[in-house]
Amino acid sequence: MYDDTRLFGTPHFIRSSGDTDIELGQKPEGAESIVLAFHCLDPGRVDYTFDGELIGSSTCNAEDTREANGGGFIGVDGGGRHTLRITADRHHDYVIWVSWATRAPKADPSPAQQEALSDGTVTEREYREGFARYSECMNAAGHPLVSVDDTDTIIDYSNPSDAVTSGEEGRCYASEFEQLDIAWQIQHEGNPD
């Protein structure tokens, strides 16, 4: 789960076809959302309805059956019992996993990132120093960045998937680099590099 997600109770894991109702019951104390993951076993379309409100759809082709299809968090307000409904063709097989959850709060920007942003402009030096702090934070968390290419205007890099699911990547990025990265990329939109 992403972002140091805390799960509540036993997750529901269902393989089904056609329409399926998942009775989630009442929201546990401390839970803020449900989190779900979905995978198509056959091509087709699926609609997701939470407490009677359409919250999303997925259309899967043959290629989609070979890889993960996605999921996400759905905020839950109010009390009472809650139901997730999956609507699909009766010949469309799928797997869904859903649980009550709450996400860890997002880290605040570090003093160094705040200082770099204080004048409303991000210089290349501030951008690269922010990236260096982000990289150091990831190293300290035991998840070094991979495939780093800092030769162009925009630094290109990848994260190990366990860094993302542990929440460390989100914490380091928000703390040291996120706002600098966004501002720098906006300043350089359309740059061929």
C-alpha positions in Angstrom: 0.0 0.0 0.0 1.2 3.5 -0.8 2.0 6.3 1.6 2.3 4.3 4.8 -1.3 3.3 4.5 -2.9 1.9 7.6 -5.5 -0.8 7.0 -8.4 -1.6 9.2 -10.0 -5.1 9.7 -9.7 -7.9 7.2 -9.6 -6.8 3.5 -12.1 -8.3 1.1 -10.6 -10.3 -1.8 -13.1 -11.4 -4.3 -12.9 -13.1 -7.7 -16.2 -12.7 -9.5 -18.0 -12.0 -12.8 -21.0 -9.8 -13.4 -22.4 -7.7 -10.7 -21.0 -7.9 -7.1 -21.9 -6.1 -3.9 -19.3 -5.9 -1.3 -20.8 -5.0 2.1 -18.1 -3.0 3.9 -20.2 -2.3 7.0 -19.6 0.8 9.2 -16.4 2.9 8.8 -14.0 1.8 11.6 -12.8 4.5 14.0 -9.7 6.1 12.5 -10.4 5.1 8.9 -10.8 7.9 6.3 -11.3 6.0 3.1 -11.5 2.7 1.4 -8.6 1.5 -0.8 -9.1 -0.8 -3.7 -7.1 -2.7 -6.3 -8.7 -4.2 -9.4 -7.5 -6.6 -12.1 -9.4 -7.8 -15.2 -9.2 -11.5 -15.9 -11.2 -11.1 -19.2 -11.7 -8.1 -21.5 -14.7 -5.9 -20.6 -16.0 -2.9 -18.8 -16.5 -2.5 -15.1 -18.3 0.4 -13.2 -17.6 1.1 -9.5 -20.4 2.5 -7.3 -19.9 3.4 -3.7 -23.0 4.0 -1.6 -25.1 4.4 -4.8 -22.7 7.0 -6.4 -20.7 6.1 -9.5 -17.0 6.6 -8.6 -15.2 5.2 -11.6 -15.0 2.8 -14.5 -12.5 0.5 -16.1 -12.4 -0.8 -19.7 -10.0 -3.7 -20.1 -8.8 -5.1 -23.4 -6.9 -8.4 -23.9 -3.6 -6.8 -23.0 -4.9 -5.5 -19.7 -5.6 -9.0 -18.5 -1.8 -9.6 -18.4 -0.9 -6.8 -16.0 -2.2 -4.9 -12.9 -5.1 -2.6 -13.8 -5.1 -0.1 -10.9 -7.1 1.1 -8.0 -7.0 3.9 -5.6 -8.4 5.6 -2.5 -12.0 6.7 -2.1 -12.7 9.1 0.8 -15.6 8.2 3.0 -17.7 10.7 4.9 -20.6 10.0 7.1 -21.7 7.0 9.2 -23.9 4.1 8.5 -23.2 1.0 6.5 -21.3 1.2 3.2 -21.4 -0.8 0.1 -19.1 -1.0 -2.9 -20.9 -2.3 -6.0 -19.1 -3.7 -9.1 -21.2 -3.7 -12.2 -19.9 -5.8 -15.1 -21.1 -8.1 -17.9 -21.8 -11.6 -16.5 -19.0 -13.0 -18.7 -16.4 -10.6 -17.5 -14.2 -12.1 -14.8 -12.2 -9.9 -12.5 -10.5 -9.8 -9.1 -11.0 -7.0 -6.6 -9.3 -6.3 -3.3 -10.8 -3.6 -0.9 -10.1 -2.5 2.6 -10.9 0.3 5.0 -7.8 2.5 5.3 -6.2 5.8 6.3 -3.1 7.4 4.8 -0.2 8.9 6.6 -0.3 12.7 6.6 1.9 14.3 3.9 5.2 15.6 5.1 5.7 19.4 5.2 8.3 21.0 3.0 11.7 21.2 4.8 13.1 24.6 5.8 15.6 24.4 2.9 12.8 23.8 0.4 10.7 26.6 1.9 13.7 29.0 1.7 14.3 28.1 -1.9 10.6 28.8 -2.8 10.3 32.0 -0.7 11.1 34.4 -3.6 8.6 32.8 -6.0 11.3 31.6 -8.5 13.3 28.4 -8.6 16.8 28.6 -9.9 18.7 25.7 -11.4 20.9 25.6 -8.3 17.9 25.4 -6.0 16.4 22.7 -8.1 19.5 20.6 -8.1 20.2 21.1 -4.4 16.6 20.0 -3.7 17.1 16.9 -5.8 20.4 16.2 -3.9 18.5 16.5 -0.5 15.8 14.2 -1.9 18.4 11.7 -3.0 20.1 11.8 0.4 16.8 11.3 2.2 16.1 8.2 0.0 19.6 6.8 0.6 19.1 7.3 4.4 15.8 5.5 4.1 17.5 2.5 2.4 16.0 3.2 -1.0 18.6 4.8 -3.3 17.2 6.3 -6.5 18.0 4.4 -9.7 18.8 5.3 -13.3 19.6 9.0 -12.4 20.3 11.2 -15.4 21.1 14.7 -14.4 22.5 15.9 -17.7 19.4 17.6 -19.0 17.4 20.5 -17.7 14.9 18.2 -16.0 16.5 15.4 -13.9 15.3 11.9 -14.9 15.3 9.1 -12.3 13.4 6.1 -11.0 12.4 4.8 -7.6 12.3 1.2 -6.5 8.7 0.1 -6.0 9.3 -0.8 -2.4 10.3 2.8 -1.7 6.9 4.0 -3.0 4.9 1.3 -1.2 6.8 1.9 2.1 5.8 5.6 2.1 9.5 6.7 2.3 9.5 8.0 -1.3 6.4 10.2 -0.7 7.9 11.5 2.6 11.3 12.4 1.1 9.8 13.9 -2.1 7.3 16.1 -0.2 9.9 17.2 2.3 12.8 18.0 0.1 11.9 18.2 -3.6 8.2 18.2 -4.6 7.4 21.9 -4.8 10.8 22.7 -6.3 10.4 20.0 -8.9 6.9 21.1 -9.9 7.9 24.8 -10.1 11.0 24.0 -12.1 9.1 21.8 -14.6 6.4 24.5 -15.0 9.2 27.1 -15.6 10.6 24.9 -18.4 7.4 23.6 -20.1 8.0 23.2 -23.8 11.8 22.9 -23.3 13.0 20.2 -25.8 15.4 18.9 -23.1 
